[in-house]
């Protein structure tokens, strides 16, 4: 059914539980205020948009893993609210693709990252390669992980 099984290595996007995926959406997809959506905001928007009856408590239970077998309509409504395809919740390829897009959007929320990206627009492939190398070296110096999970790199 719609239930996700716990996998040994939950770090991979395709092996995360339903609760981890719901939590990831709450943490990553944000309104313009930058704060997380509240459970009540999500539930009310879904209900008022003609979606299924859903409560803030039920959303909290899904996020915490206390409930893990939502109906198809609930998953479709959650997917619609967060702007992801319903397959995000059960298809490993879709989950990975959406997570990569969400990571990019999250990075672009940072004004400094956005400024660098905008300034790099229009540069040659050679110049972009040099900038990429500089960023990789800076990440190495600061002890940040490689960004090998990003399909764009």
SULNORHU-V261686 format. One record per residue. N is the residue number from 1. RES is the residue in three letters. SS is DSSP state (2 for helix, 1 for strand, 0 for the rest). BURIAL is 1 if it has 9 or more other C-alpha atoms within 8 Angstrom, else 0. Layout:
n=<N N>
res=<RES RES>
ss=<SS SS>
burial=<BURIAL BURIAL>
//
This chain:
n=<1 2 3 4 5 6 7 8 9 10 11 12 13 14 15 16 17 18 19 20 21 22 23 24 25 26 27 28 29 30 31 32 33 34 35 36 37 38 39 40 41 42 43 44 45 46 47 48 49 50 51 52 53 54 55 56 57 58 59 60 61 62 63 64 65 66 67 68 69 70 71 72 73 74 75 76 77 78 79 80 81 82 83 84 85 86 87 88 89 90 91 92 93 94 95 96 97 98 99 100 101 102 103 104 105 106 107 108 109 110 111 112 113 114 115 116 117 118 119 120 121 122 123 124 125 126 127 128 129 130 131 132 133 134 135 136 137 138 139 140 141 142 143 144 145 146 147 148 149 150 151 152 153>
res=<UNK UNK UNK UNK UNK UNK UNK UNK UNK UNK UNK UNK UNK UNK UNK UNK UNK UNK UNK UNK UNK UNK UNK UNK UNK UNK UNK UNK UNK UNK UNK UNK UNK UNK UNK UNK UNK UNK UNK UNK UNK UNK UNK UNK UNK UNK UNK UNK UNK UNK UNK UNK UNK UNK UNK UNK UNK UNK UNK UNK UNK UNK UNK UNK UNK UNK UNK UNK UNK UNK UNK UNK UNK UNK UNK UNK UNK UNK UNK UNK UNK UNK UNK UNK UNK UNK UNK UNK UNK UNK UNK UNK UNK UNK UNK UNK UNK UNK UNK UNK UNK UNK UNK UNK UNK UNK UNK UNK UNK UNK UNK UNK UNK UNK UNK UNK UNK UNK UNK UNK UNK UNK UNK UNK UNK UNK UNK UNK UNK UNK UNK UNK UNK UNK UNK UNK UNK UNK UNK UNK UNK UNK UNK UNK UNK UNK UNK UNK UNK UNK UNK UNK UNK>
ss=<0 0 0 0 0 0 0 0 0 0 0 0 2 2 2 0 0 2 2 2 2 2 2 2 2 2 2 2 0 0 0 0 0 0 0 0 0 0 2 2 2 2 2 2 2 2 2 2 0 0 0 0 0 0 0 2 2 2 2 2 2 2 2 2 0 0 0 0 0 0 0 2 2 2 2 2 2 2 2 2 2 2 0 0 0 2 2 2 2 0 0 2 2 2 2 2 2 2 2 2 2 2 2 2 2 2 2 2 0 0 2 2 2 2 2 2 2 2 2 2 0 0 0 0 2 2 2 2 2 2 2 2 2 2 2 2 2 2 2 2 2 0 0 0 0 0 0 0 0 0 0 0 0>
burial=<0 1 0 1 0 0 0 0 0 1 0 0 1 1 1 1 1 1 1 1 1 1 1 0 1 1 0 1 1 1 0 0 0 0 0 1 1 0 1 0 0 1 1 1 1 1 1 0 0 0 1 1 0 1 1 1 0 1 1 1 1 1 1 1 1 0 1 1 0 1 0 0 0 1 1 1 1 1 1 1 1 0 0 1 1 1 0 1 1 1 1 1 0 1 1 1 0 1 1 1 0 1 1 0 0 1 1 1 0 0 0 0 1 1 0 0 0 0 0 0 0 0 0 0 0 0 0 1 0 0 0 0 0 0 0 1 0 0 1 1 0 0 0 0 0 0 0 0 0 0 0 0 0>
//
